[in-house]
Amino acid sequence: MNEQCIYNERNSFYPPSFTIDLIILDIMMPKLDGWSVCKRIREKSVVPIIILTARSDEEDTLLGFELGADDYVTKPYSPRVYWQGQNVY
């Protein structure tokens, strides 16, 4: 079992009382940016992380992968097309 964590309002991470199978993460959040969250999660867990964001610059995409994201999806997007590409649909 891998160690997983959740961010709370006090800027700290703690282990949840449930199993996390997938994290869908936005970059532009009010208190802690998604880059920091992705990095901190990846330090403790191998749970898959999909970044879903409006930031579509090539540099942002590359940074997402460098920080450990498993996929980087820009908005707007089609959920049906995305999941079809993942062979999940």
Secondary structure, DSSP 8 states (H G I E B T S, - for coil): -----EE-TTS-EE--SS----EEE-S--SSS-HHHHHHHHHHH----EEEEES---HHHHHHHHHTT-SEEEESS--HHHHHHHTT--
